[in-house]
Amino acid sequence: MQLTDTSEKNIINVVEQFDYSTQDDGYNQSFIKWRKNKDNPYAFNFKMDRRESVFVDGKGFESKSLPTAERNCVIKIMNVAGIAMLMWVVIDNIIGKAVISLFSFLGFDIHTSFFSTGFYGGDVEIVTSLILIGLMKVMLPAWYVHKKLKMPVKAEYITKLRHSSDMIASLCMAMAASAVTSLPNIYTNRTRQVFNYFREIDADASAWDQKQFIIYAIFDIVVVSVMSELFFRGAIFGALRQFGDLFAVVITSMMSALLVQDVREFPAALLMSAIAAAGMLRSGSILTAVYVQIIFKLYRMALILLESTSVDSAFLKRNIFILAVFIFGVAGVSLLYILGKKKNHHRIASYKSEITMWQRLVIAFRSYPVPAVMGVCVMAALIKLIL
């Protein structure tokens, strides 16, 4: 969004002055309607005539403050986002293990400890429990955000593909980024074990039979990718877009990276989330974000399968594969950039106000309960690193 020049204009209307040229009309109309709702505490719909002022008891006549309205709206949205993140962390680290403990008490062959990151037991029980916990930790926060922000589906999700070339470019970039982010970890002893890249499984996956492996692989690669992108690129992203697309990309990417709760996976999660968000905005479809995550997980799956081959050839095959994926990704991005160099690439809505981007980010990350949740995520990541 770009506000009008205050030296020449008297009317400030942040809803009308938003840059709606980057997405389709159906989405824009629904987004505008949601923002114009005066009873919506999460809508940044500030409007002011600079020639008018209001009377404040004890202070006299004062003009309404755009920075104050913006700050208050950011805080309210981040409050919802912070609570959703807290729900994710609690389910992932406490409720999930409580459910497994209950299953164990009821006689099912699955066991865990609140002071351990591992699951033990039968393959069916482990896969079933992991799928159940995975569904809970994404769907419940997503439901909470949807109910709080009350954003219509047409405004919650960007769904109309407008630029297929940008979708392809995002997928190529995801391939190159996947190869780069895997390099810091592949030359460690951890990666010599089968299925090491399924860090979130935290179980002896090598004991599973082929059927259970396929079931979880489909769930993790496809279902989790869809659900997580609907969460991160849904209502939260839409509400944050009021302050510019870049702001929404930064905040949701940080949320995604923190909720991984793993120091080793933080850089990859941050970069892939940013590519997914930018790809969605540039292409006009949330499917781009989903495909980015699927490509990333398929790449990790391929590394897992290469690690499970004979020791003599595993590392050579792995290195050739990483290099091939990187070259293909870079070549695809470069080619599409050259072909579209002369075209209009206005895909990202900008935003200017009296508050700088850095100040807005500080406000967001200081909003209750975000700092506390960030601390919990960092603590959980350090515990995983030690264990």
N, C-alpha and C positions, 0 to 999 in steps of 0.2 A: 504494500500500500504506500501511496505517496501523498502526503498532505499538500494542500494548496499553499502557495507562497503567501505567508502571513503579512507581508508588506503590501500586498495588492488585494487580498481578499478579506472580507469581514466574516464570512460564514465558514465554520469548520464542521464538517459532517464526515466522521471517519468511515461510516458505512458506505456512503455514496462515493467517497473518494478512494476506495480500495481499488486495486488493479485487478479487474475481473477478466482480463483478456487472455489469461493463461489457461483457463479451463472451459468446459462446454457450458452452454446456456442453462441446461437443465440443472446441473450442479450449482451454478452461480445463483439462480433464482431461489433455490431451496436454502442456500447458504445465507443469502441476503434476508430472506424471511426469518430465519432463525436469529440473525443478528439484530433485526429491528424489533424483536419482541422486548418491550420495556420491562416485562416481568422476569426476564431471563438474567440472573445475576452473573452469568458467565459470558454474556455477549458484550463486546466492546462497541457500544453504540453511542458514544459521546457526540453531542451536537451543541454548538455554541455560536451565538452571534457576538462578535467582539465588541459591538457597540452597546451591548447590554451588560448589566451586572445584577447581582442578587444581594439582598440585605442579610447579613449574618449578625445575630445578636451579640453585642459586645465588641464587634469588630467593624461594623458599618457595612458599606457597599463594597463587595468584592466580585471579581470575575471568576467564573468556574475554571478549575484548573485541569487542563488536558493531561499533564504528567501524573497528577494524583489519580484521575480516573483510570488511566492506563495501568498504573502500578497496582491499584486495587483489583482490577480485573485479572491481571497476571497472577496475583497472589491467590485469588479464588480458584482459578483453573489449576494451579500447581498444588493446591490443597487436595483437590480431587485426584490428581495424578499421584501425589505422594501417598495417599491412602491406598490407592490401587496397587502401587509398588509394594507397600507394606503387606497387603493381602497376599501378593505373589510370594514374597519372602517367607512369610509365616507358614503358608501352605507348603512351600518347597522344603522348609527346614524343620518345621514342628508338626503341623497337622499331618503331613504326608507320612512322617515316621510314626506318628500316633496311630494312623490307620493301619500301617504295616504291623505295629505291635499288637493291635486288636486282632488282626488276621492271625497272627502267630498264637495269640491267646486262645482263639477259637479252633486251633488245631491245624491251620494251613501251614504248609512247608515254606515259610518265609520268615526271615529274622533280620533285625537291624538293631542299632543302638543310637541313642541321641548324641552320643559322643564319637560316632564313627560315620564315615561317608559311604560305607559299603552295605550292600544287601546280600543275603545268603539264603539259599534254599532251592526249591524246584524251579525249573525254567518257566513253566506255565504261570506259577504264582508271581514270579519276579516280573515277567512281561506284563501280566494283568495289572499288577500294582503300579508299575511305572506308567502305564497308559492312563490309569485312573488318576494318579497324581498329576500327570501332565495336563490332562483335561481340566482338572480342578484349578490349577494354579494360573491358567490362562483365561478360562471361561468365566470364573467368578469375578476377577478384577474387571474384565471386559463388560460384564453385565452391570457391575457397579458404576462404571464410567458412563455407560449408555443411559442408565436411569438418572444419574445426577445431571449430566449435561443436556439431556432431553433433545438431542440433535436428531432430526429426521434422517432416515436411511440415505436419502438422496444427497444430503449434505455431509453425512458421516463418512461416506466412501466415494472416492473419485474413481469412476468406473468406465468412462467412455474413452477408448483408445483413440487419440488424435494424431499421434506421431509414431508410427511403427518403427521408424529408423532410430528414434531415441530409445525405444524398448530394446531393440537389438544391441545398440551401443551400450546400454546398461548391463545387459547380459554378458557382453564381451568384457566389460570392465570388471564385472563380478568374477570372471574366470581369471583375469590377470591378478586381481586383488587376492583371490583365494590362494594362488600360487605364492605370492609374496608373503602373505601372513602365515603360511605354514612353515616357512624357512626357519624361524627362531626355535621351533620345537622339534623338527625332524631329526636333528643330530644329537639327540639325547637318548639315554638308556630307556626312558619311558616309551619311546616310540617303537621299540623292538618287540613289544608285546602286541598280540593280536587285539584289534578293536580299541586301541588306545585313544583314538580320536572321538569315541563316544564317551567323553568324560562325564557327561551328565548322567550316564547310566549307573556309574559307580557300582558295577557288579562284575562277576566273572563271566563275561559274555561268551567266552570261548567254550563254555560248557553247554551252551544252548544248542538244540538241534536246528536243522535248516529251517523248519517251519516257523519256529519261534523267532529266529533271526529275521526272516522275511517280514513277519507281522510287525515286529518293532521297527524295522527299517522303513517300512511303508508309513507307519505312524509318525516316526520322527522326521522323515524327509518331506512327506506331503502334508499330513494333517497338522503337525506342529507348525510348519512353515505358514500354512494358511491361517491358522488361529492367531499366531503371534503377530503376523502382519495386519490382520484385522484389528488387533488390539493397539499396536503401536501406530498404525497408519489410519486409524479410525477416528473416533470422536475426539480423543486427546489431540491428535494432529490437526484436526479441523478447527478446534477451539484456539490452538496456538497459532494457526495461520493468520488470525486477525492481526497479528503483530509482525507479519511477514513470513514468507516461506522459509527463509534461511533460519530464522529463530525456531520455527517448528522442527526443522531438520536437526538442528543442534540439540535441542532438548530431548526429542524422542530417541535420537541416536545414543545420547548419554544414558537415558533410561534403559534402553536395550542392553547396552554394554554392562551397566552396573548390575542388572538382574541376572546376568550370567554367573556372577559371584565366583569368578575364577580369574586370577591374575594372568594366567597364561592365555586365556581366551579373550581377555578384554580388548586388545588392539583389533583382533579380527572381527569381533562383534560390533565394535564401534564403526569400523570402516564399512563393513557389509550393510549395516543399518543405514549409514549415510548414503551409500550407493542406492539402496532400495528406496529410500525416501526421495532422493533427487530423481531417480528413474521414474518413480510414480508421477511426480510433478511434471517432468518433461514429456513423458509419453501420454499422460492423461488417464492412466489406468492403474489401479492397485494391483492388478495381475502382474505388472512389471516387478513390483516389490516382492510378491510371492515367488516369482520365477528366480529372482536374484538369490533368495534364501535357499530355494531348491537346488540351484546350481552349486552353491557353496557346500551344501550338505552332500550332494552327489560327489563332489570333488573329494571331500573328506572320506566318503565311503570307498571311493576308488583307492585312496591311499591305504585304507584299512585292508582291502583285499590284496593289494600289492605286498603289504607287510606280512600277510598270511602265507605267502608263497615260500619257496625254498630260500634258505639263508644266503646261498651263494649268489643268487640273482635278484633278490628282493630290492636291495638298495640301488642297484643299477637301473632296474625297471622303474623304481620310484623316482629317481632323479630325472630320467628321460621323460617320464610322464609330467612331472612338475614343469620342466622346461617347455615341453610341447604345449601345455595348457597356457602358460604365460605368453609364449610367442603368438599363439592363436588369438588370445584375448587382446593383446596390444595391437596386433595387426588389424583385428576387426574394428577396434576403437579408432585407430589411425585412418583406416580406409573410409569409415563413415564420416569422420571429421572432415576429410578432404572433399568428399562428395557433397557435403552439406555446408561447406565453408561460406558460400555466397548467399545462403538462405537466411531468412530472419529467424534467429534462435531465441526470441523472447519467450521464455517458458516459466520463469520464476518471478513471482510477484514480490516487488520490493516494498520497503516500508521506511518512512522517515518520520521522526518526531523529535520532541525536545529531550527525550531520553535516548541515550546512545545504545547501540546493540550490547556493548559490554555491561552497561548499567542494568539493562533489562535482564541479562543472563544472571547477574548477581542477585537481582530481586527474585528471580525464579528459583535459584538454588538455595536461597535463604528462606523461602516460604515454608511454613510448617505444613507437614512433618518431613519435608524432603531432606533436610540435613541429617535428621535421625536415621532415616531409611538408608541414606548414602553411607552413613557410618556402619550400619548393620551389614550392608552388602560388602563393604571393605573388610569388615571383621570376618565374615563368612568366607571371603576369598582367601584371606590369610590363613584361616584354619585349614582350608582345603590344600593350600600350598604346603603347609607343615605336615599334614597327614598324608 
